[in-house]
Amino acid sequence: MQYWQFRLTVYQRHLEAWLNTIKQAAAGVVYLFPMAMPALLMLPLLALGVMADSATSTQQYCLALWGFLLLTHSWVILQKDGILATPYEHYHNGLPLSTAQRKVTTALLTVYASHVFVAGPILLFLIMAIGNVDLLLTEPVSMSLHQLFPIAAACLLSVQVIRLALFSRYPIIGLILGPLMTLPLLGEVAKPLVIIVWSGVLFAEQKIPAFRLGLPLLLKGLLRFFLQADIAQANKVMLRLISLLILLICAQVFMQAVNLDAAIAAGYLCSFFMAVLLGSKLLDTLQVKAQHQFYLDSLPVTRTTQSTLAVIYSTLYCIPLLALILWFDSFNLSHWVLLLALLVVTKVGILLSQKYFLIFPCCAAIVAWWVF
Amino acid sequence: MLTFTAVSLRYPTATIFNNLTLNLPEKRVVITGENGSGKTTLLMLAAGLVMPDAGEIAFNSQPVTSQQNKRRIGISASKVALPTFFTSRELLDFHCHMHQCTLDLTMAEQLGFSPFLQTRVSDLSLGNYKKLSLLTALLHEPDLLLLDEPTNGLDDDARHAMNAILSDFTGQLIIASHDTALLSLSFDREIPMQHIRGVS
């Protein structure tokens, strides 16, 4: 077996194992996957289309780019161990290979693993450049730059983000907090300035020493138990947050691009997905409870109290996520009513039947659609 | 006094106990038997962590599942998985908060566990995990202490410390072990699992 085949096999085995275990990783998100899969595959392509069009407004461009980078980063980070052969790190380090050979193989495997996100923008850039070679040669350079800059910038940023996903800690400022805070200003600034600042922030963030925030002392007992479980499994928390952000970005981009009636309908659809995504947090919390059921039962707390506190914790957990939805300001009052009602129905559904909980918000959504 | 009255427990492939009636008034009891003979299950039933299909289990005339008895029972068993996402100190803090007791680290010191208080539970060695499990069983000063294979994974020093702690324990002590040679305690009663299964 060649070195490349070895790395490829490690990657493929990791991917298989990951697909098998993702069901345990975040049940709510996984339940949404079958429904969202076609959309998920289309998202990077749609984002590329929006970004490649030089007529796209700065705000739309930045939102599409943000969603694309979030997807790219998440996609690579989920496959990171497979790409870097981390489970076999010591054996891999012992192989008599040059550094260049290792780096080239890692780069090839990264391209293989993240084809849509790397090859997509590069291919689009090449198609645009080669297809319009006549215009590029005859028109002023500034015109060509104006046409090709958006997609070229997307290529460079996605490569930077992939590198960060593989070799650095999570760029929480560059990928989440920064774009979130500057969301209202995105329409006011020129695209090149946004790209330069964004790239600079992504780079500079890694130079800041890592630090840990202390836990709020307000939470005691089982609420703290559930919080600590979440902190120890930050990937699950991030997966839910990123899923919500991507949904919000899609909603924002789509609702701004269509007429009012279609925008309202799209808002209802997004309310449904967000309600299930947020409500399904209760599944994770109940799963943590089930994993430690013997230990929890040995404590002087009844099972009813345990479940009640799980519901309270998962509701508290949703508050910052609901604030995030509010911050995006995409929804009107009726969207909010539907979102909150479906959130409650999802939680009730989970308490009644963890396996078939999705039936409850689906039925409620159909009834709401039929009545209103 | 721990009592089992007409207790039955069946798993899909085997009957573990069938109409078991057993009184354990003795202060120190050791239950012996081979691996898989049902010792751990008996302790789990005694702690109220596994529900019997039929029958009643009581400690001092109250069901072991009552909230009052939860405070009076301490168990250390490999089946009772401790939350691995805490550090050891955080878990002990949490445990004491739930049992409304004050955290006393003297026993941790005796067991040589103090250097590992800031270690995440998932990163503990088998022996240190066992010590932590013993600490969670003992910290709230239970009246009934149930220990499953308490010497497993412990080094000589820790075993001596554990024997000393258990010698000072004033409540009812029930130990399940396949190998009692490492326990330097004297027991009031030794019951082979074979006998218990035979009785039931």
Interface residues (C-beta under 8 A of the other chain):
Chain A: K220 G221 L222 R224 F225 Q228 A229 I231 A232 Q233 Q291 H292 F294 Y295 D297 S298 L299 P300 V301 T302
Chain B: M44 A47 G48 L49 Q67 Q68 K70 R71 I73 I75 K79 V80 A81 L82 P83 T84 F85 F86 E90 F94 H95 H97 M98 H99 R120 S122
